[in-house]
Amino acid sequence: MFRCALFLQRQNLTTVQWEWFRISSQKSAASDRVQAFLEKLQEMSPELLHFIVNLADDNQNTALHYSVSHSNFHIVRLLLDTGTKRDICFEGLKYNNTF
């Protein structure tokens, strides 16, 4: 029973991660959709917003990494404006967004 619950949790997390990266991390991502998604997450729970914004894929890339690499600067601004603390690594250098 416990293994089944863990499997379902992992499956749900994978689905959420896939959906978040589909909405936020594509070259064709729409900033209005990302903003609406972020607003809904904030309404639900600031902790959930922090968790989702900082989700990383298998390469440890977040939506912020992809938005920067695709020059989606409107989305970059939306992600930074959430105020969630994140550490960002580019080519082995570590940055922290707390200015």
Secondary structure, 3 states (H helix, E strand, C coil): CHHHHHHHHHHHHHHHHHHHHHHHCCCCCCHHHHHHHHHHHHHHCHHHHHHHHCCCCCCCCCHHHHHHHCCCHHHHHHHHHCCCCCEEEECCEEEECCC
